Amino acid sequence: MEREVIQSLQEPLSLQLNDNLTEEGLKRIIAERVNDLIQHDFAQLTQLLYRVDINEARLKKLLNEAEEKDAAEIIAVLIIERQVQKWESRKAFKQNNNISEEEQW
């Protein structure tokens, strides 16, 4: 898992995360945090999902389709996917901005 993705999740999740986590390890830790929020502070979970920019329609669809799956695990996967998308977008934007001013026009 990319170090930048892991670091970008620390603040919104209120967690200290090891930069060397595997994707599976990261998913497990996030699922535990989400599960805690489901049980003790649903409003904070809602804020987290909004802050990370999780697609509400997709989340509802996946939760409705997941009969036996853990909701916290589904949410954890969506959080990781979204952070990876953001990281890839920033990376692509930076690469595109390395063009000289003459080439941009």
C-alpha positions in Angstrom: 0.0 0.0 0.0 1.3 3.4 -0.9 2.7 5.4 2.0 0.8 8.6 1.0 -2.5 6.7 1.0 -1.9 5.4 4.5 -0.9 8.8 5.7 -3.9 10.5 4.2 -6.2 8.2 6.3 -4.6 8.9 9.7 -6.3 12.3 10.4 -9.9 11.5 9.2 -9.8 8.1 11.1 -8.1 9.5 14.2 -5.6 6.7 14.0 -1.8 6.4 14.0 -1.0 4.0 11.1 2.2 2.3 10.3 3.5 3.3 6.8 4.4 -0.3 6.1 0.9 -1.7 6.3 -0.4 -4.1 3.7 -3.7 -3.4 2.1 -5.3 -6.3 4.0 -3.8 -4.9 7.3 -5.1 -1.4 6.5 -8.5 -2.8 5.7 -8.7 -4.7 9.0 -7.7 -1.6 11.0 -10.1 0.7 9.2 -12.9 -1.9 9.6 -12.3 -2.1 13.3 -12.5 1.7 13.5 -15.6 1.9 11.4 -17.2 -0.9 13.5 -16.5 1.1 16.7 -18.0 4.2 15.1 -21.1 2.2 14.0 -21.6 1.1 17.6 -20.7 4.3 19.5 -20.7 7.4 17.3 -22.7 7.0 14.1 -22.7 10.8 13.5 -18.9 10.8 13.4 -19.0 7.9 11.0 -21.3 9.9 8.7 -18.9 12.8 8.9 -16.0 10.5 8.1 -17.8 9.2 5.0 -18.6 12.7 3.9 -15.1 13.9 4.5 -13.5 11.0 2.6 -16.0 11.5 -0.1 -17.6 8.1 -0.3 -20.3 7.8 -2.9 -23.5 7.4 -0.9 -25.5 5.6 -3.7 -22.7 3.1 -4.2 -22.4 2.5 -0.4 -26.1 1.9 -0.1 -26.1 -0.5 -3.1 -23.2 -2.5 -1.7 -24.7 -2.7 1.7 -28.0 -3.8 0.3 -26.4 -6.5 -1.8 -24.1 -7.8 0.9 -26.2 -10.3 2.8 -23.5 -12.0 4.9 -20.7 -9.5 4.6 -19.7 -7.2 7.4 -20.8 -3.6 6.8 -17.6 -2.2 8.4 -15.5 -4.2 6.0 -17.4 -2.9 3.0 -17.0 0.6 4.2 -13.3 0.1 4.9 -12.8 -1.1 1.3 -14.7 1.9 -0.1 -12.6 4.3 2.1 -9.3 2.7 0.8 -10.5 2.7 -2.8 -11.5 6.4 -2.6 -8.1 7.4 -1.0 -6.3 5.5 -3.7 -8.3 7.3 -6.4 -7.5 10.7 -4.9 -3.8 9.8 -4.7 -3.7 8.6 -8.3 -5.5 11.7 -9.4 -3.1 14.0 -7.6 -0.1 12.0 -9.0 -1.5 12.4 -12.6 -2.2 16.1 -12.1 1.4 16.7 -10.8 2.8 14.8 -13.9 0.7 17.0 -16.2 1.9 20.1 -14.5 5.5 19.3 -15.2 5.0 20.6 -18.8 6.8 23.8 -19.6 4.7 26.9 -20.0 5.4 27.1 -23.7 4.1 23.5 -24.2 0.9 24.2 -22.2 -0.1 26.9 -24.6 
